[in-house]
Every structure is written in structure tokens, then in C-alpha cells.
């Protein structure tokens, strides 16, 4: 296998002796292999649902029983307020999933102005504030504080930290997706502080999702509002990729891919680009969960792609879990999830999306929050006749 290391601000791939794979890495590999075996028996509908996250305002979490029972892979919580019995509701939802496999219950608790469920979860400062004022150990403590509050509430996944490199002291906007959301303008600084926050979440038992691969710092705009491009690939690969390489080397298990194009690498939004996904898998040797940024973003709608159509393209490109935007109502959210599932199933039936590709994606989602056991093969007894 290979491992990435950082040297003098450049991204370098070095060989790693095969015999020194850690026990943790071996366990993750075994878990994914077992998940792959399990999903091989699932129907296309069950597989499709596992690759979809259902977006919902946290205040309406009680309406997500149908999503749990349908086996959707995750619930993305938006909004600032959780209902009084939120924790109990989430626990009930997890008991209602098929085979009681845990869903990803996600929100983006980054710190600063990007915070959710403020009446329930602990908060942290803006990433840039942490980067300027705290040591990595103190940032780890902030991440652990946030993570422990999430874990206690049943929120098992944080769409953070942001690993984009952006030193501008500005609020995120339609023209700049980062600003204060970034730990700073130096790649190695973002790498160190981002990994520190990731470590805190991991110590709390919460899965961190590093974003927005391959890096939005200095992009031409905010993809939520329309098409945008990153800095040129020749620059990006020696700057913006450094924090992602560091996070992967530190054991990051989930990466969110952005909706920006990458000049010199891909003319497609990264979330639906096979080239970007291949680089993440093959060159950065990332074996964990790949999820998209919101496929309801302006960068996708500008290409006349609906969420269901974009989801098919994302899975075909190599993503494992597809995210949608803010729903107008719980009913609308569930309807969009069903339409997305239908589109994925149709793509499989007409040969557009290989069944094996869908199985691989579903296995990654299943393995990301579940320790699974491989089915025991039946014992065949021979008798003489």
C-alpha cells in the first residue's frame, strides 16, 4: 500500500512496507469486507436507499420514522433548534432501521457562525479564531467538547472540520465559501489544526467528515449559489491538498467532496467528477466514506441537474453517500429521497449504473457507523452413498 507524507509544503507519495499495517487499519478493512458481503444480498431498492441522506430541519426529526424504516443511509439535520425529546426520538429512529443498522445522524457543527441545534449541542469558536488563538491541544479539546455533546444527543457524525485554506478574515458569503470557516491561510497550519479538531471529535466517538475536497480556498465563488472553480490544479495540488493528505494519514474515515470545478483537472463539479474521485481513492489512497456536498446547490442546478439525476452521476463517479439541500417540509424531504432512490434504481436497471458500483457505495455507508460480522458460510457435510 502507499502512504502520503508532507515535506516542505509539497505533496509526496511514498511507499509503505506492507507488513506494518496497524491493527486499526486491519479492523477497518475487515469491517468493510464484511459489509460488502452483507449488501451483496440486498435488493437494488435497499442498496439505493443506503446511499441517500435525508435532509430535515431538526425541529421535525419526529417525522423521520419512514426514513428510518426505509433504510436510508443517513439523516442530515439542519436548523438551529432541537425539540425537547430530540435524543429519545433519535434513539427510537435507530431502533426502527432494518436489522437495526445505525444510520448516520449528521449535522455541520463547525464552530463560530456555522452551528446547529444550539439548545442542545456545545459550540466552539470560528475555525480561524481557534487557529489564531489556540494550540493544537486546545483545539482538540474544543473538538472533543463539541463531540461529546453530539454523542450524548445521538448525533454520530459531524460535517467538520473545514480543511480549506483561506486566511481572509471575512464571513462566508455568496462570493467566498470559507473565510472564518478556515483555520488559516497556511496549508501546514490548516493541516495541524484541522487534524487536531478531527482528533477531538474522534475521541468523543463522533465521526468527522473533512471538507471540502479538493479545497475551496480562493475559489471563484460559493457553489451554493452557482458555478465556481477552485484555484488551478497546478497550484491546488501543492497547497490545498496538504491538509487532506494530513487528515487521511491521521485516520480520517470520511471526506466530503465539493461542487466546484478544478481548472486543469476536471470541468465537472468535483462531486460528480470521476477524475476527482479517482485521485482521492488512488493517489491519496483514501479507503473510507466519500460523500457529496449538497447536490441541490446552484452549481448543479446550473447544469440543469436535479438532485436525483446528480445523485446518479455522483455514485457513478465514485461517491458513496449523496446529500441534498434544505427541505421545505418533512413530506417534501421524504419525497425527494424516494425520487432519488427511484432514479438510482432505474440507472441500475437500464445499465447506466453498474450494480457492483452501487453495492460498493452501500457497503461504505454501512461500514462507516456499524461494526458488522461476516455471515457464516453454511457447513456442507459429505456422506458416502
WORA-V51692 format. One record per residue. N is the residue number from 0. RES is the residue in one small letter. NEAR is the number of other ideal C-beta (glycine too) atoms within 12 Angstrom. Layout:
# WORA-V51692
N,RES,NEAR ; N,RES,NEAR
This chain:
# WORA-V51692
0,x,20 ; 1,x,22 ; 2,x,27 ; 3,x,33 ; 4,x,22 ; 5,x,29 ; 6,x,15 ; 7,x,11 ; 8,x,22 ; 9,x,17 ; 10,x,33 ; 11,x,21 ; 12,x,23 ; 13,x,16 ; 14,x,13 ; 15,x,17 ; 16,x,10 ; 17,x,11 ; 18,x,8 ; 19,x,12 ; 20,x,18 ; 21,x,15 ; 22,x,10 ; 23,x,14 ; 24,x,23 ; 25,x,17 ; 26,x,18 ; 27,x,27 ; 28,x,20 ; 29,x,20 ; 30,x,29 ; 31,x,33 ; 32,x,24 ; 33,x,23 ; 34,x,38 ; 35,x,28 ; 36,x,23 ; 37,x,29 ; 38,x,40 ; 39,x,22 ; 40,x,16 ; 41,x,30 ; 42,x,21 ; 43,x,29 ; 44,x,25 ; 45,x,32 ; 46,x,41 ; 47,x,42 ; 48,x,42 ; 49,x,50 ; 50,x,54 ; 51,x,51 ; 52,x,51 ; 53,x,50 ; 54,x,41 ; 55,x,47 ; 56,x,31 ; 57,x,41 ; 58,x,26 ; 59,x,30 ; 60,x,43 ; 61,x,24 ; 62,x,24 ; 63,x,39 ; 64,x,25 ; 65,x,24 ; 66,x,43 ; 67,x,36 ; 68,x,22 ; 69,x,27 ; 70,x,35 ; 71,x,47 ; 72,x,52 ; 73,x,48 ; 74,x,49 ; 75,x,46 ; 76,x,48 ; 77,x,35 ; 78,x,27 ; 79,x,21 ; 80,x,20 ; 81,x,35 ; 82,x,24 ; 83,x,14 ; 84,x,17 ; 85,x,36 ; 86,x,25 ; 87,x,17 ; 88,x,31 ; 89,x,39 ; 90,x,23 ; 91,x,21 ; 92,x,37 ; 93,x,31 ; 94,x,19 ; 95,x,23 ; 96,x,33 ; 97,x,27 ; 98,x,24 ; 99,x,18 ; 100,x,32 ; 101,x,35 ; 102,x,46 ; 103,x,46 ; 104,x,43 ; 105,x,44 ; 106,x,45 ; 107,x,40 ; 108,x,47 ; 109,x,45 ; 110,x,38 ; 111,x,30 ; 112,x,24 ; 113,x,34 ; 114,x,34 ; 115,x,38 ; 116,x,35 ; 117,x,19 ; 118,x,19 ; 119,x,33 ; 120,x,38 ; 121,x,31 ; 122,x,27 ; 123,x,42 ; 124,x,29 ; 125,x,36 ; 126,x,49 ; 127,x,41 ; 128,x,26 ; 129,x,41 ; 130,x,41 ; 131,x,22 ; 132,x,17 ; 133,x,28 ; 134,x,16 ; 135,x,27 ; 136,x,19 ; 137,x,23 ; 138,x,39 ; 139,x,31 ; 140,x,24 ; 141,x,41 ; 142,x,44 ; 143,x,29 ; 144,x,28 ; 145,x,46 ; 146,x,36 ; 147,x,25 ; 148,x,34 ; 149,x,43 ; 150,x,30 ; 151,x,22 ; 152,x,36 ; 153,x,36 ; 154,x,47 ; 155,x,36 ; 156,x,43 ; 157,x,48 ; 158,x,44 ; 159,x,49 ; 160,x,56 ; 161,x,49 ; 162,x,52 ; 163,x,50 ; 164,x,44 ; 165,x,40 ; 166,x,26 ; 167,x,23 ; 168,x,21 ; 169,x,20 ; 170,x,21 ; 171,x,34 ; 172,x,17 ; 173,x,18 ; 174,x,21 ; 175,x,28 ; 176,x,42 ; 177,x,45 ; 178,x,35 ; 179,x,31 ; 180,x,46 ; 181,x,50 ; 182,x,51 ; 183,x,36 ; 184,x,26 ; 185,x,24 ; 186,x,38 ; 187,x,28 ; 188,x,33 ; 189,x,46 ; 190,x,41 ; 191,x,31 ; 192,x,45 ; 193,x,50 ; 194,x,36 ; 195,x,37 ; 196,x,52 ; 197,x,47 ; 198,x,31 ; 199,x,39 ; 200,x,47 ; 201,x,34 ; 202,x,24 ; 203,x,32 ; 204,x,24 ; 205,x,41 ; 206,x,40 ; 207,x,47 ; 208,x,48 ; 209,x,51 ; 210,x,48 ; 211,x,50 ; 212,x,48 ; 213,x,53 ; 214,x,49 ; 215,x,46 ; 216,x,45 ; 217,x,31 ; 218,x,43 ; 219,x,24 ; 220,x,28 ; 221,x,32 ; 222,x,42 ; 223,x,31 ; 224,x,26 ; 225,x,24 ; 226,x,27 ; 227,x,35 ; 228,x,32 ; 229,x,44 ; 230,x,30 ; 231,x,22 ; 232,x,28 ; 233,x,15 ; 234,x,26 ; 235,x,37 ; 236,x,32 ; 237,x,24 ; 238,x,35 ; 239,x,45 ; 240,x,44 ; 241,x,39 ; 242,x,52 ; 243,x,51 ; 244,x,44 ; 245,x,37 ; 246,x,44 ; 247,x,39 ; 248,x,29 ; 249,x,31 ; 250,x,26 ; 251,x,41 ; 252,x,36 ; 253,x,47 ; 254,x,47 ; 255,x,48 ; 256,x,51 ; 257,x,54 ; 258,x,50 ; 259,x,48 ; 260,x,36 ; 261,x,40 ; 262,x,23 ; 263,x,18 ; 264,x,32 ; 265,x,30 ; 266,x,19 ; 267,x,30 ; 268,x,45 ; 269,x,51 ; 270,x,50 ; 271,x,38 ; 272,x,36 ; 273,x,27 ; 274,x,25 ; 275,x,45 ; 276,x,39 ; 277,x,22 ; 278,x,33 ; 279,x,43 ; 280,x,27 ; 281,x,18 ; 282,x,25 ; 283,x,36 ; 284,x,25 ; 285,x,37 ; 286,x,32 ; 287,x,36 ; 288,x,47 ; 289,x,46 ; 290,x,47 ; 291,x,53 ; 292,x,45 ; 293,x,41 ; 294,x,48 ; 295,x,37 ; 296,x,36 ; 297,x,27 ; 298,x,41 ; 299,x,42 ; 300,x,24 ; 301,x,20 ; 302,x,23 ; 303,x,10 ; 304,x,28 ; 305,x,22 ; 306,x,40 ; 307,x,31 ; 308,x,28 ; 309,x,42 ; 310,x,46 ; 311,x,39 ; 312,x,35 ; 313,x,50 ; 314,x,48 ; 315,x,32 ; 316,x,33 ; 317,x,38 ; 318,x,50 ; 319,x,50 ; 320,x,51 ; 321,x,55 ; 322,x,54 ; 323,x,43 ; 324,x,33 ; 325,x,23 ; 326,x,33 ; 327,x,18 ; 328,x,16 ; 329,x,27 ; 330,x,18 ; 331,x,23 ; 332,x,36 ; 333,x,31 ; 334,x,22 ; 335,x,37 ; 336,x,42 ; 337,x,26 ; 338,x,25 ; 339,x,43 ; 340,x,40 ; 341,x,25 ; 342,x,35 ; 343,x,45 ; 344,x,30 ; 345,x,22 ; 346,x,30 ; 347,x,31 ; 348,x,19 ; 349,x,14 ; 350,x,11 ; 351,x,19 ; 352,x,32 ; 353,x,21 ; 354,x,25 ; 355,x,18 ; 356,x,32 ; 357,x,45 ; 358,x,33 ; 359,x,33 ; 360,x,45 ; 361,x,46 ; 362,x,37 ; 363,x,41 ; 364,x,50 ; 365,x,42 ; 366,x,40 ; 367,x,42 ; 368,x,36 ; 369,x,31 ; 370,x,18 ; 371,x,27 ; 372,x,15 ; 373,x,17 ; 374,x,16 ; 375,x,8 ; 376,x,7 ; 377,x,6 ; 378,x,6 ; 379,x,6 ; 380,x,6 ; 381,x,6 ; 382,x,5 ; 383,x,4 ; 384,x,3
